[in-house]
Structures are given as structure tokens and as C-alpha cells.
Amino acid sequence: MAAPASPQARRRRPSRLRVLLRDAGAVVTLAYLALLLFVAIAASWLAPYDPVRLDLTATLAGPSAAHWAGTDDLGRDVLSRLMYGAGPSVFSSIAAVMLAAMIGVPFGLMAGFFGGWVDAAIGRVTDALLSFPTILLAVGIAAVLGTSLTNAVIAIGIAFSPGFARLMRATTMAVKQELYVEAARAIGAGPVWLLLRHVLPNAVTPVIVNAGLLLGNALLAEASLSFLGLGVQPPQASWGGMLARALIYMERAPELMYPPGLALVLTALAFNSLGEMARRWLDPRSLSG
């Protein structure tokens, strides 16, 4: 059996934060996300133009000193609309993942802990939802609820919740077999105490990591719904809506697709990197080396 590390060795061991900050990719990801959140919050101060102001004398204009990213088919400044679209795109994806976790985690926790008919009932509902492709399920729910950003968030949250339920069920079934859970049960701890005090804190780590990884998928799902007219409604700016209008004029002005497309790709990659950073942060082995 290895001897415990000395106090001097523990002091020399780098912290989780230092390990992450040594990674150039992590630093770039955090810097990009911080800039994106700042732009999303302060768009009304940073944007050079009103995102819904029409200028029919300058339609489909290319990049220039007056319009750094050009204008769309109605003469609206693309850069301003890109800035204003950051808020709905980013915050709706975060809200959708949070909603999915709020729905899926409790059901997965109950299914994994109680088993029996509870697990069977929740499992059948989960299997039914997972039988549909996620984006098609989100489109169907959004179409039933109506066209708005709030309904799009609800649709994405419901579509993503079965994945959280499945993951939480699996981790709960593993944690409830641990000796400390059996010991707590032996001294008379009730189901609610066991769930909240022992099982949930020790089973939730993979869920947190999965939430970080799903942010990118939620962003693309929201953009898809807005692209189809089921999310953010015009004239409000959204990255998916900008792509939908740019598609109409792709042959005449293909540069209209670049700003929202690049924003979606870079943000999705940043969210995926954030999920990997969460995994490393919550993994004790990340302290080694």
C-alpha cells in the first residue's frame, strides 16, 4: 500500500485551476465565452446600429467601413443583428439544458433508486421519447406549443430530458450499492434522506459533465428551430433566423451566411470544450502530473 503524500508533496501538487489554466485551449475557451456573454448582455450598448432599422438604399451591401459585416436583404446591419442574436441563442440553450436536467434528473434518480415498477414505468416513457430523433421531437413539440422562443426552449428541454434520465438512472444504480449507502440504510435513514444526502451528491457529477457537453447541441437545436420559424420570431435577431434569410440570397450574397454560421460553430465548439473542462475539473485524477 502506498504511503500517503507528505504535506510538502501536497503543496507542490498543482490545483485543478492551475492544471486547467496551463491548457491553452481552456484559456481560449473561457476567454471566448466571457466575451460572448459580455456581448450578449451589452449588445444594446455595443451594437453600432439598431438591429431592426431598415435601409432599403443599402441592401445586400458587402463589408465596408460603415457596415463591418455588410447588410442583409432589408439593409439591416449584420454585425448589430449578430450581437443582438447572441443573447437569445446562448441564454436559450443554457435554459433548455437546465430544464432538461430539472425534468430528467429527478425521474432518473427515482428509477435507479426504487427500481421495480417505478423503473419500468419511467423506462417505458423514456424509451418512447428516445425512439424519436431529438431534433424531430423538438420540432414536433414546438409546433404543438406554438412559435416563440419560450416554447422552443421548452421543446428542447423536453427532447433532451430522456438522456439525463438515462444517465442519472445508471449512476444512481451504481451509487446505491456503495457501503456508505448501505450503512446509512442500516441505521434507519429513510429514502428521502438517502436520496438527497448520499445518492444524489455522489451520482450527479456525470450529469454535470453531460450538461456542459449538451450546451452545444442545445445551441444548434435552437438555431434549427429559429431557422424553421419555430423559435425567435422576426424582426427579432437570432443566429438561426439570420441563416434562414441568408439562404434565400446565397447565390447573390453568400457572405451573409458567414457571420451567423461562424458564430454557431465557434460557440458550439466552445460549449463542447467547456463540458470537457468540467469533466477534468471534477475528476480527481486531473490533479496529477
Backbone torsions as a table, in degrees:
resi	resn	phi	psi	omega
1	MET	NA	130.9	-176.9
2	ALA	-70.2	142.7	179.2
3	ALA	-73.0	147.3	179.0
4	PRO	-63.9	150.1	-178.6
5	ALA	-67.1	142.7	179.4
6	SER	-72.5	160.4	177.1
7	PRO	-57.0	-35.8	179.7
8	GLN	-66.2	-39.0	179.8
9	ALA	-67.8	-38.6	178.7
10	ARG	-65.3	-35.3	178.4
11	ARG	-69.7	-31.4	179.6
12	ARG	-77.7	-19.2	-178.2
13	ARG	-70.2	128.3	-177.5
14	PRO	-68.5	148.1	177.2
15	SER	-75.7	167.0	177.7
16	ARG	-58.8	-43.1	-177.8
17	LEU	-62.2	-42.7	179.7
18	ARG	-66.4	-37.2	178.4
19	VAL	-62.3	-42.9	179.9
20	LEU	-67.9	-41.4	-177.1
21	LEU	-70.9	-16.1	174.1
22	ARG	-75.2	-16.3	-180.0
23	ASP	-87.7	116.6	-178.5
24	ALA	-62.2	-36.2	178.8
25	GLY	-62.8	-39.4	178.6
26	ALA	-65.8	-40.0	179.4
27	VAL	-64.7	-44.0	178.9
28	VAL	-63.4	-41.4	179.4
29	THR	-61.5	-48.3	-179.4
30	LEU	-63.5	-39.8	179.6
31	ALA	-65.5	-42.6	179.8
32	TYR	-64.7	-45.5	-179.3
33	LEU	-66.0	-36.9	177.3
34	ALA	-64.2	-42.8	177.4
35	LEU	-64.3	-40.7	-179.5
36	LEU	-64.1	-43.6	178.3
37	LEU	-64.9	-38.2	178.1
38	PHE	-63.5	-44.1	179.3
39	VAL	-64.6	-41.2	-179.0
40	ALA	-63.7	-37.8	-178.2
41	ILE	-78.5	-39.2	-173.4
42	ALA	-104.9	25.5	-177.4
43	ALA	-59.9	-36.7	-177.6
44	SER	-66.5	-23.0	177.2
45	TRP	-93.9	-29.9	-174.4
46	LEU	-88.7	-32.2	-175.1
47	ALA	-64.9	132.4	-178.3
48	PRO	-73.4	-20.6	-177.1
49	TYR	-137.1	163.3	170.6
50	ASP	-68.6	125.6	-173.9
51	PRO	-68.6	-15.4	-179.6
52	VAL	-109.9	4.0	-179.7
53	ARG	-75.2	127.6	-178.4
54	LEU	-90.2	143.9	173.5
55	ASP	-141.6	87.9	-174.3
56	LEU	-71.2	-5.1	175.7
57	THR	-87.5	-6.6	-177.1
58	ALA	-133.9	46.5	-179.3
59	THR	-79.7	142.8	177.6
60	LEU	52.5	36.4	177.9
61	ALA	-79.9	142.7	178.3
62	GLY	-75.5	175.4	178.3
63	PRO	-57.5	138.8	-179.4
64	SER	-154.2	179.2	178.6
65	ALA	-65.0	-31.8	179.9
66	ALA	-79.0	-36.8	-179.8
67	HIS	-129.9	99.2	-172.8
68	TRP	-61.2	-32.8	179.3
69	ALA	-110.3	11.4	179.4
70	GLY	84.9	-171.2	178.7
71	THR	-128.3	160.5	-179.7
72	ASP	-92.2	-165.5	-174.7
73	ASP	-69.4	-14.3	177.6
74	LEU	-107.9	10.7	178.7
75	GLY	78.7	13.4	179.3
76	ARG	-82.9	143.1	-176.9
77	ASP	-69.0	123.4	-175.9
78	VAL	-68.7	-40.4	-179.3
79	LEU	-63.1	-42.3	178.6
80	SER	-63.0	-42.7	179.2
81	ARG	-68.2	-33.0	176.3
82	LEU	-64.4	-41.3	179.2
83	MET	-66.5	-45.0	-179.9
84	TYR	-69.0	-28.9	179.1
85	GLY	-76.0	-14.3	-179.7
86	ALA	-64.5	-39.6	-178.1
87	GLY	-61.1	-58.5	178.8
88	PRO	-58.4	-39.5	-177.0
89	SER	-67.9	-45.9	-175.1
90	VAL	-76.7	-50.5	-174.6
91	PHE	-70.1	-30.9	177.1
92	SER	-69.7	-35.7	177.2
93	SER	-66.9	-39.7	176.7
94	ILE	-64.4	-44.9	179.8
95	ALA	-63.3	-37.9	-179.4
96	ALA	-65.9	-42.3	178.9
97	VAL	-66.9	-39.9	177.1
98	MET	-62.8	-42.1	177.8
99	LEU	-64.2	-41.6	178.7
100	ALA	-61.2	-41.0	178.5
101	ALA	-67.8	-39.8	179.2
102	MET	-64.2	-30.6	177.7
103	ILE	-83.1	-48.4	-171.2
104	GLY	-77.3	-37.8	-175.0
105	VAL	-62.7	-49.6	179.6
106	PRO	-60.3	-41.3	179.9
107	PHE	-67.9	-40.8	176.6
108	GLY	-64.7	-36.6	178.4
109	LEU	-63.9	-45.7	179.7
110	MET	-67.1	-41.2	-179.3
111	ALA	-63.1	-43.6	-178.6
112	GLY	-73.1	-30.4	-175.5
113	PHE	-84.5	-46.2	-174.9
114	PHE	-86.6	-32.1	-179.2
115	GLY	63.1	-156.4	175.4
116	GLY	59.0	-139.2	-176.1
117	TRP	-69.0	-27.9	177.0
118	VAL	-63.5	-47.9	178.2
119	ASP	-62.7	-40.6	-178.7
120	ALA	-65.6	-43.1	-178.6
121	ALA	-66.3	-47.4	179.3
122	ILE	-65.8	-36.9	179.7
123	GLY	-63.8	-37.6	-179.9
124	ARG	-67.6	-41.5	178.3
125	VAL	-64.7	-42.5	179.6
126	THR	-62.9	-43.6	179.0
127	ASP	-62.7	-39.0	179.8
128	ALA	-63.6	-41.9	179.6
129	LEU	-70.6	-36.7	-179.7
130	LEU	-73.1	-14.1	178.8
131	SER	-71.1	-16.6	177.2
132	PHE	-97.5	141.4	169.7
133	PRO	-57.3	140.8	-171.7
134	THR	-57.4	-46.0	-175.9
135	ILE	-69.6	-36.2	178.1
136	LEU	-67.4	-37.1	176.8
137	LEU	-65.1	-41.4	178.4
138	ALA	-64.6	-41.4	178.6
139	VAL	-62.7	-43.6	-179.9
140	GLY	-63.4	-43.7	179.7
141	ILE	-66.6	-42.7	179.2
142	ALA	-63.3	-37.6	178.9
143	ALA	-65.8	-35.1	178.9
144	VAL	-73.4	-42.2	-176.5
145	LEU	-73.3	-32.7	-177.3
146	GLY	119.6	164.7	-174.2
147	THR	-90.7	105.2	173.6
148	SER	-165.8	161.2	179.9
149	LEU	-65.7	-39.1	179.2
150	THR	-61.1	-45.0	178.5
151	ASN	-66.8	-33.6	176.2
152	ALA	-64.0	-41.5	177.7
153	VAL	-62.6	-43.8	179.0
154	ILE	-62.4	-42.4	-179.3
155	ALA	-63.1	-45.1	179.7
156	ILE	-65.9	-40.7	178.8
157	GLY	-60.7	-44.7	178.6
158	ILE	-65.6	-40.5	-178.6
159	ALA	-66.5	-32.0	-179.2
160	PHE	-88.0	-14.8	-173.9
161	SER	-64.1	-35.1	179.4
162	PRO	-59.7	-34.4	177.6
163	GLY	-63.4	-41.6	176.4
164	PHE	-64.4	-40.6	-179.5
165	ALA	-63.4	-43.6	178.9
166	ARG	-62.0	-46.6	-178.3
167	LEU	-65.1	-43.6	-179.6
168	MET	-65.9	-36.6	177.2
169	ARG	-61.8	-45.4	-178.1
170	ALA	-64.0	-45.6	-178.8
171	THR	-69.8	-33.6	178.0
172	THR	-65.6	-41.7	179.8
173	MET	-63.2	-32.1	177.4
174	ALA	-75.4	-42.7	-175.3
175	VAL	-70.3	-36.2	-175.3
176	LYS	-67.9	-12.4	176.2
177	GLN	-87.5	-5.1	-177.8
178	GLU	-69.0	155.0	-175.8
179	LEU	-65.5	-35.2	-178.3
180	TYR	-67.6	-29.5	175.3
181	VAL	-71.3	-42.5	178.0
182	GLU	-64.1	-38.0	178.8
183	ALA	-65.9	-42.0	178.1
184	ALA	-64.2	-37.9	177.9
185	ARG	-67.4	-36.2	-178.1
186	ALA	-67.1	-30.0	-179.9
187	ILE	-90.8	9.1	171.1
188	GLY	101.7	11.5	178.9
189	ALA	-66.5	136.8	-179.4
190	GLY	-81.9	170.9	-177.9
191	PRO	-59.1	-41.4	-178.4
192	VAL	-64.5	-43.8	178.6
193	TRP	-63.3	-42.9	179.7
194	LEU	-62.5	-43.0	-178.4
195	LEU	-65.0	-49.5	-172.6
196	LEU	-80.7	-32.2	-173.8
197	ARG	-94.1	-31.9	-172.8
198	HIS	-117.5	-45.4	-172.8
199	VAL	-79.3	-54.3	-175.2
200	LEU	-58.9	-49.1	-178.9
201	PRO	-60.9	-29.1	-176.6
202	ASN	-94.7	-7.7	-179.9
203	ALA	-109.8	-6.0	-170.3
204	VAL	-87.2	-14.4	-176.0
205	THR	-57.8	-49.3	177.2
206	PRO	-60.6	-29.4	178.7
207	VAL	-67.6	-40.2	178.4
208	ILE	-62.7	-44.4	178.5
209	VAL	-63.1	-42.9	179.6
210	ASN	-63.7	-35.6	178.3
211	ALA	-62.8	-41.4	177.8
212	GLY	-63.6	-38.9	179.9
213	LEU	-71.5	-28.7	-177.9
214	LEU	-81.1	-11.9	179.8
215	LEU	-59.0	-41.2	178.5
216	GLY	-63.8	-41.5	178.3
217	ASN	-65.2	-39.2	178.5
218	ALA	-65.5	-38.1	177.4
219	LEU	-60.3	-46.5	-180.0
220	LEU	-68.6	-33.7	177.3
221	ALA	-66.4	-42.2	177.8
222	GLU	-64.4	-41.5	177.9
223	ALA	-63.2	-37.0	178.6
224	SER	-65.4	-42.7	179.2
225	LEU	-66.4	-40.7	177.2
226	SER	-66.8	-36.0	176.7
227	PHE	-60.3	-37.5	-178.7
228	LEU	-85.9	-1.1	180.0
229	GLY	85.4	14.5	-178.2
230	LEU	-104.0	-1.3	-177.8
231	GLY	-113.0	-119.6	178.4
232	VAL	-63.1	131.1	-176.4
233	GLN	-97.9	139.5	177.3
234	PRO	-64.8	151.0	10.3
235	PRO	-88.0	6.5	179.0
236	GLN	-61.1	140.7	-175.5
237	ALA	-81.7	140.4	171.6
238	SER	-152.9	151.5	-177.9
239	TRP	-64.9	-40.7	178.1
240	GLY	-65.5	-40.2	177.2
241	GLY	-65.8	-36.3	176.8
242	MET	-63.8	-39.1	177.6
243	LEU	-65.8	-37.4	-179.8
244	ALA	-63.3	-42.4	179.3
245	ARG	-73.0	-35.8	179.6
246	ALA	-65.9	-30.4	-179.4
247	LEU	-62.8	-33.9	-179.0
248	ILE	-63.8	-34.9	-175.6
249	TYR	-110.9	30.0	-175.6
250	MET	-62.1	-35.0	-178.3
251	GLU	-76.8	-36.8	-178.5
252	ARG	-81.3	-38.4	-176.2
253	ALA	-141.2	73.3	-178.0
254	PRO	-64.4	-20.2	-178.9
255	GLU	-67.7	-13.8	177.7
256	LEU	-65.8	-25.8	-177.4
257	MET	-81.7	-19.2	-173.3
258	TYR	-67.9	-48.9	-176.7
259	PRO	-60.0	-53.8	179.7
260	PRO	-68.0	-33.8	178.7
261	GLY	-64.6	-46.5	178.3
262	LEU	-65.1	-38.1	178.9
263	ALA	-61.8	-42.7	178.8
264	LEU	-65.9	-44.1	-178.6
265	VAL	-64.7	-47.7	-177.9
266	LEU	-65.5	-39.7	-179.5
267	THR	-70.3	-39.2	176.9
268	ALA	-63.3	-42.1	176.6
269	LEU	-63.7	-39.1	179.2
270	ALA	-65.5	-40.4	178.0
271	PHE	-65.2	-40.5	177.0
272	ASN	-63.0	-41.4	176.6
273	SER	-64.4	-34.8	177.4
274	LEU	-64.1	-39.5	176.4
275	GLY	-63.4	-39.9	176.5
276	GLU	-65.8	-37.1	176.3
277	MET	-64.7	-38.3	177.3
278	ALA	-63.4	-39.6	177.9
279	ARG	-62.1	-44.6	-179.8
280	ARG	-67.4	-37.5	-178.8
281	TRP	-65.2	-40.4	-176.4
282	LEU	-87.5	-5.0	179.1
283	ASP	-91.7	116.2	-179.9
284	PRO	-59.3	-26.3	-178.8
285	ARG	-68.9	-13.7	178.3
286	SER	-69.5	-11.9	178.9
287	LEU	-79.3	-15.9	-176.4
288	SER	-82.0	148.8	173.5
289	GLY	82.8	NA	NA
